[in-house]
Amino acid sequence: MRIDVLTLFPELFETFKRTSIIKRGIDRKIIDIHIKNIRDYSLDKHKKTDDYPYGGGPGMIMTPQPIYDCYQDIEKVSSNPPCIYLTPQGNIFNQEMAMELSKYPQIIFLCGHYEGIDERIIQNIVTHEISIGDYVLTGGELPAMVMIDCISRLLPGMLGNSNSCREDSISSGLLEFPQYTRPYDFLGKKVPDILLSGDHKKIEKWRKFQALLKTKKRRPDLFYKYSLSEEEKKILEE
Ligand code: ADE
């Protein structure tokens, strides 16, 4: 997948591209991330990229010309790739959207700053307006990284074990069961005996019970959307 990011702060992406699973995905040529500096495209003699809002009001608005020219300069590897504008006004991002977006060969991310961008950019090039949650950040760079991280890990070959993706919490509809590793005793708290029993059927049942319980307590919204199988109903009744 080719990913293009249009931003005023390209340096924010440097560590992101050079670290952990994203780096491995780039090295394995599963993802190809191109960061473009919107300011490089400003035709203003001071390389300005923002201006006062028509009609008055606080803050500055990103001007359309540098964004539009930057967008036009992107190498398109598919026709009409999604162009995502990160904004608190957007639809809230979730795992289902990530799965949908992971099918495209190219995605373009447009990171906003200040009080937003000129509406004509949204009308002309933006295909999706997306928010990562009901809180306001200083810009769209962190949200773009959140989305890139989430979408990338769904691509074939990105994670060592493809099960770790399939059994994800959320995409299964439930939160994850608790996990333990060595040592057996940590700060006086021991690993539940069942996990040492070697009885895989019982372990699976225990994990399902823990996942159901945690989801019901912490995320009743997910729990009541989840359709329980007959076996899961039995597990809860026991
Ligand atoms: N820009 C500022 N806040 C944001 C948010 N919550 N999601 C996406 N983009 C943003």
Residues whose N, C-alpha, C, O or C-beta is under 5 A from the ligand:
A	BS01	ADE	L86 T87 P88 I130 S131 I132 G133 Y135 V136 L137 T138 G139 G140 P143
